[in-house]
Amino acid sequence: MNIEILGNKIQQFRESCGLTQEELAAQSGISVKHISVLERGLKIPRLATFLKIAEVLGITPNDLLSD
C-alpha cells in the first residue's frame, strides 16, 4: 500500500471520529508530531503504532489497509 494513501486514511478515520491530532496522540500514546508525519505519508508506522491507532479509532487494521 502507498504510504500517502495510508496516511490519508488515518486522517479520514480520525476526522470521522471527531478527533484532533492532539486527541489521537493523547489517547494512543504517540506524539502529535509523529501522528502528523504518518498522516502526511512521510513514514510507515511500526506495527505496534499502526495497531494502537486502529484501536483508538475503533476500527480494524484491515479498515486502514483496504481500498
N, C-alpha and C positions, 0 to 999 in steps of 0.2 A: 504494500500500500504506500502511496505517496504520503510523505510526512506532512506536506501542506494540507492535504485533504484531512488527515487525522487531526491536525491542529484546528481546522475549521469545524470539524465535528465536535471536538471537545468544547469549543466556544459556543456552538449552536445549542448543545445539550445544556451547558452551563446557563446560558441566557434563557432557555426554555424553563429551567428550574427557578429562574428569578434570582440567580446568584451573581454577585460581582466576583471578579478575580480574587479580591481580598477575602471574601467569604469562602470561596472554594479553597483557597490556600489555608485559611484557618481551620477548616473542617478536615482537610486532608493531611495537614502537617507538612505541606510543600510550600516553599516560598512563593510569594507573589511574582517575583522576578522569573522563577522557573515556570510557573503557570503561563506567564506571558510568552516566554521563549517557546514553550510547547504549542501554544495556540497560534503563534506565527509560523510554525513549521520549521523552526531552526534546529531542533534536536528531536531525536526519537526518545520517548520516555523509557526508562528502565521498566521491567515487568512489574515490580512492586509498585512503582509510581502509577503506571497505567491501571493496575487493578484497584488501587486506592481511589483514583479519580472516578473510575466507573462506579465504585461502591458509593461514594459521596453523591454522585449524580443519580443514583438509584437505577442504573442501567446495567446491562451485562457487557462484558468486554466485546462480545460479538456485535453489539449495537454500534460500537465505535468503529469496528472493522468492516462491517458490511456496507455495501453500496446501496 
